[in-house]
Amino acid sequence: MLLTHNFLSYFNNLHMITPRWTDGVEILIIAYMIFHILRWLRKTRAWSLFKGFIVIMIFVAIAALFRMNTILWLIQNVLSIAAISVVVILQPELRKALEDLGEKNFFKAFLGDNNRLADEGRFSDKTIHEIVRACFEMGKEKTGALIVIEQNQQLDEYERTGIEVDAAVTSQLLINIFEKNTPLHDGAVIISGNRVKSATCYLPLSDNLSLPKHLGTRHRAGVGISEVTDSLTVIVSEETGRVSVAYKGQLETMKEADALKERLEVIQNKPTEEGRKRRRKREKERSKDEA
């Protein structure tokens, strides 16, 4: 009886909060912002740091569960320094986000351009054809080239080091850019979607000691950008005319045009025909509703 009485008294003393309609709106707004912040993070280097932060939090939770006091003390004292370090590391991304906010393009940066992805992937088949054609034609003439192709992570930080081009990708444009003794031939070209965004861009050099010693600056820059971003880089050697691809820190020689085409098709992320049909159906239904 005493146990039952205490149990009922516990529930009688509970203070139940009366939900308001504004609470629901507040939850939706917070969920919307978190979703789009995570979506924005995936386009920056911060995404890798975020995944590392999750791993550390799991480790901290385990340490707290088993009362590992020394580890918890170390984490508590290092936390303030780590917060400052994160701000320094992500300074370019944070600056870009604040610039977008000031230009009223903040939500546009979050949402991204989904229409292009819906139909042809990150870039079109024509863009693949133009890149492959340009690279192997430059290889025959032993014209050095460095072409960085953007994926999920935006390359704005590296685009700003070069000269803006913002032109459609064509083989003739790429060949003209890398022609020897022309103003734009030195440095890298950055391609985003179906556009050549910038030329003469500076890239970080890889310090991977396992790379062959005979590789020059162009190849080390191609591998370097692939180590810090999810981009794919096509490199044409000025000495041998060999076409190579740098991806995720690895360098691979493309002996034939078809091999390079297949590598580009992998990152193209082109939707299936079934997916395109579903999208067209949704657009037709939306048009009927609006009419």
N, C-alpha and C positions, 0 to 999 in steps of 0.2 A: 504493500500500500504506500509506504514511504517513497519507494522508487517511482511509482506511478505519479504520486503527488509532485515530486521534484521535476519529473519529465514534463508534466502539464504546466507547471509554474514557469519552466524555461521558455516554452512557446508563448505563454501569456505575456511574458516580459519582452518578447522580441518586438522591435519597432519596424513595422513594414512601411517601406517608402511607397507613396502613391505615385505611379508613373504619370508623366504629362506628355502631351503630344510633341512638345519641344524636345523631350529626351530622345524620342525616336528620330527626329530630324537631326539632332546632334550626332547620334550614332551613325546615321547615313553619311553625314558630311565628313566625319572622321574616317570612316571606312573608305570613302571615295578618295580622300587626300592620301591615305596610306597606300592605296592601290596604285595611284598614279605616281607617287614618290618612288615606290619600288619599281615601277615600270621605267621611270626616268633613270634610276640607279643602274638598271641593266644596260643602259647605253653608255655607261662611263666606267672608268677603272674602279669606282667605288663599289661596284657589285662584287668584285673579288674580295675586297676588304670587308664588305658586309657579311659574306659567307664565312670569312675567317672570324669575324666578331661573334657570329652565332656559335661557332665551334668553341670559342673561348668561354661564352656564357654557359654552354653545356658543361664545360670543365669546371667552371666556378660553382655551378649547381651541385655537381658531384662532390666537390671539395667541401661545400657547406653541409651537404647531407651527411658526410662522414666526419665532419668537424675537424678538417685539416687546417688548424689555426695558423700555422706558419704561412701556408700558401695564401690563405685569405688575407693575412696581414700584408704580404707582398703585393697582392692585387690591389688592395685598398690604397697603398702608397704610390703605386705606379699609375693608377687610374687617371689622375690629373695630368700627368705628363703625356699619357697616351692620347688624351682628348686633344691636347695642343698639337701633337704629332699628326693626328688625323686631319686637322684643319690645314696644316702646312702641306701635307701630301695631296689633299683634294683641293688645293687653292685654285687651280685652273677651272675645275668643274664648278666650284662654288661661285667663282667670278662670272662664269658663263650663265649660270642660273639666275644670278642677280641682274645681269645685263638683260636677259630675256624678260625678267619681271619688270624692269624699268621700261622696256620697249613694248610692254603689254603682250608679249608673245609667250608668256610663261606656260599657259595651258596648251598652247600650240606645241611647245617643246615637249610637254608631257605626252600629248596625244600622238604626235608623230604623223607621218603620211602613210595611212593604211590603204588608200585606194590603189597605189602603185603595187604594194605587196600583194593585194588581193588578186590581181590579174596575172602578173608576170614575175613574181618573186622580187628579190632585191634589185635585179636588173633584168633586162630583156635578152632574148636569144640573139638579137642583132648586136647588142653590146658585147656579148661573148665572142661573136664572130669577128667583130672589129678589133678586139684586144688580141685575139689569137693571130689574126692576120698581120697586125702591126708588129707583134713580137717576133714572129718568124721571118718577116721581111727584114726587120732590123738585124736579126741574127745572121742572115745571109750577108749583109753589108758590114757586119761587126760594129754596129752602132749600139753603144751602151744605153741601157734604159732601166728605170726603176719605177714600177707602177704599183701603187698601194690601193687595194680595193676594200672599201669599208663594209663591215657587216653590222653587228648590233651596236658596238661601242662607237660613238661619234669621234671623229678625228679632228675636231675644230682646233684643238691645241696645236696640231701640226700644220693644219691648213694656214693658220695665221703666220707661220714662219715663211710662207712662200708668196707667190703672186697669184691673185685671183684670176681664174679663167672662166669658169661657169659656162661651159660649152658642151654640146652633145658629143658623146664618145664616137669618134670615127678613127679608122686606121690612119688616114692621112694626117689628121690632127696630131696623133701620138707620134708619128714618124717625124713630122715637122718640129715638134717640141724638142725631141731628142737629137735632132740633126746637129752634128758637130759645129762648134763655133757660132751657134745661135744663142740669143739672150736667155732662153728658158731651158737649155739642155742640161744644165748642172743642177743636180738635186732630184727630188722625187716628184712624181705626179700622183695626186690623190683623186680617186674616182669614188663618187657616192651615187648609187643608183645608176642612172644612165647619163650622168654628167661628169665631165672633168672639172673638179672644183678648183684645184690649185696646182701650180707647177713650181719648180725650184724649192720644194719644201725640204727642211732639215729633219732628219730622223735620228733616233738614238742608236748608237753603235752597240752591237752585241759584244760582251766580254766573255763569251762562251769559249773556253780553252780547247774544246773538242773540235771546233771548226778547223778545216785544213788551213795550213799556214799561207798557202798561195792565194787565198781569197782576198780580194781587195775591199776597199771601203764600201763600194756599192752593195756587195753581198752581205757584209757585216751590218750595214744599215737595214737591209731587207729582213735579215734575221732578227735584228734588234727590235724593230717595230712589231714583229710578230710575237715577240716575247712579252711585250707590255700591253698589247691589244689583241682583239680577236680577228684582226684584219688578215687578208691574204695578199702577199706581195709577189709580183712577177718580176724577175730580174733577167736582163739580157747582158751577157758578158761582152765587154768591148774587146777583150783579148782573143777569146775563142768563138764568140757568137753563140755560145750555148745558152739556152733558155732554162731558167730554174724557177722554182716556186718555194717561197718561205712561208711556213704556216706553223703556228704554235711552237716556234723555236727550232723547227726542223727544216732542213734544206733538201730539196729533191729536184733532180734534173728531169726536164721534160724533153724526151728524145723526139717526139712527134707532136704535130699540132693537135691530133685527137686526144693525146694524153692531157694537154693543157685544157682543152675544151671540157673534158670530163671533170677535171678538178674545179673548174669554174662553175660547172653545173651543180656540183655538190653544195657549194655555198650559195647558189642562186636561190635555194629554198622556194622553188616554184610550186605552187599549189597543184593538186591533181585536177583532172577534168571534172570529177564529181564535186570537188569543193567549189570550182568556178560555177558549176550549174546551180548549186545551192545558193551561192551569193547572188547570182542573177535573179533567181526566184524571189529572194528576199527583197531585192531592189524593185522588182515589178509589183510586189504586194505593197511596199511602202509608197510607190507612186500612185497606186489605186486609192490607198487610204488618204493621201494628200489631195487627190482629185475630188 
